[in-house]
Amino acid sequence: MKKLLVFLFSILISFNSYADWKLIGDNVNNSDYYIDFEKIKKVDGYKYYRFLTDLFEPDQDGDFSYVSYMQGDCKLSKIMVLSEFYYKQPMGVGKVTTNTVKNPKWIYTAPNSMNEYMLELVCNHLK
């Protein structure tokens, strides 16, 4: 069990060190959004991808950025958050806190939202 925890922790620390983040936009909440297009996977008709939200100001927990691992359904325009990693520094750097999503649920993307835009980019990246 101890070896498994050490292994998982080492993955979390290096989670962003190999990311090739590409800026895709920003929003009125003073944050930038990035996608790692190199890590997009297509499995059983779904797209799996990571995006980074980089905040200009820390949130209420003192985090400056977070990375979300997503499952996307391109045909029905819906997404599911599989896990989230919160960081104390910008661009996914610094102390990490993991939030494993229990019982993830599908969310339909709202028209003209950042989630809709990200899913469109991901779906068009690998056909």
C-alpha positions, 0 to 999 in steps of 0.5 A: 500500500505504501508503494502505491501511495508513493507511486501515485504521489510521484505521478501527481508531482510530475503531472504537469511537467510534461504538459504542452499547454496551449492557451485557448482563451480567457473569461470575465472571471480573470482566468486563462484556459489552456489545453494539452492537445498532445495528451488528447485520447480517443477511447470507445468514441469518447475524448479524454483531455486535460485543461488548465485554468490559470487564475489571475487572483487566488481563489478562496482556498489560496489556489492559483490554478487547477487542472481538470481531467475530462471525458467528452462526448462529441456527439451529444456535447456533454462532458464529465469531470473525472478528477481535478488537481489544485495548485498553489502557484500559477500554471499548475506549479506548487503544492498540489491537492487532489480532488477525486470526483466521486460519482461523476455525472455528465454535464451538457455544455451551455451554448457559447460557453468555455466548456462548449468551446473546449469540447469543440476544439478537442473533438476537432483535434482527433477525428 
